[in-house]
Amino acid sequence: MAKSALLKSSIAKKFAMALSGLFLILFLSLHFFINMTSVFSADAFNAMSHFMGYNPLIQFVMQPVLVAGVIFHFVMGMVLEVKNRKARPIAYVNYNGAANASWASRNMIISGLVVLAFIGLHFYDFWLQEITYKYVEHNSQEPTRYFGELVGKFESPVRTGLYCVAFLLLSVHLWHGFNSSFQSVGFNNKYSKALHKLGYAFAIVVPFGFIFIALFHHFNQI
């Protein structure tokens, strides 16, 4: 009975983590769409950012839910990974992981920690700055300030490089994460192959799209 309860608990946690991964996808998709507009039109980026920054529904409902979902996903992932490593038998030390699993699957905890740290930096750079601007300093609305603030973040080659490395690891994390998520929720039907391919495409296009945005704004300042 205890083993059965433990198994159900483990499955429930994996299922919850898989579903919380959807928050990461939504978070990334929304930010990618808005940030990509900065490459084509400063006015469009300013308009979207201003709307996101002052819409009560987005600020006080959608954004906290998304952020909580993303944090839950990574924290739960770390917990499950640690438990899995502790549960492995001693004989596993002779197991040749490289021959049986990809680097991504064997290092999810590393990529996850780096990505989580990056998200923390992102919140510090943009979310905390926004909160300070509006609610601490009580500045008036400036709908055209967002583009300049974004470009300024990519002036430093060090910060830009760290940004790019973080998104490379995010790509690795997503590449393996999509497979794990489908397995965790038991999704296996005629649409699963197509969704796997869509997931792999997302794991490449979105992170590398963010890298392109960072490099575009960095080199346009030189």
Secondary structure, DSSP 8 states (H G I E B T S, - for coil): -HHHHHHHHHHHHHHHHHHHHHHHHHHHHHHHHHHHHHHH-HHHHHHHHHHHHH-HHIIIIIHHHHHHHHHHHHHHHHHHHHHHHHHS-GGGGG--HHHHS-HHHHTHHHHHHHHHHHHHHHIIIIIHHHHIIIIIS-----TTSHHHHHHHHTSSHHHHHHHHHHHHHHHHHHHHHHHHHHHHTT--STTHHHHHHHHHHHHHHHHHHHHHHHHHHHHTT-
